[in-house]
């Protein structure tokens, strides 16, 4: 467990210019098909909020997306006027938010191949992507950024711990 009084060691390039630093993470156990999601909110190096939960019959990328969605929902409900960076260790989530969702949205939430003879394909988790897009399009004070997972970054480690607790809560093993 991470000591909440530790300073959050933020990745370089995005520093103190944000009021909130939020870490979102998902976890997945392939044998059971169960996953967990979590987010942790920091203001001035202090944890001020968190949330976590479990998901049955899921996939890893789905739990990562749910974690991000829950984080941006919390921000919109509790701190919409503050600048915030949401950190994720999922390249899929970060690239999806910052690059691909704009393309997918313009293409009717489908992947379009450059080869005109190839059929377009619906993206995975379109409902989650649409919900995330709605929040990110509405709140211009949000930044989505990548952080390396399992590297000792206190906020990411805390989110990882809570995501696992969320997964275990499905069996009554990780409840608050």
Helices and strands as residue ranges (DSSP letters): E 20-29, E 34-43, E 46-55, H 60-78, E 84-88, H 91-95, I 96-100, H 101-106, E 110-111, E 121-122, H 126-138, E 142-146, H 154-169
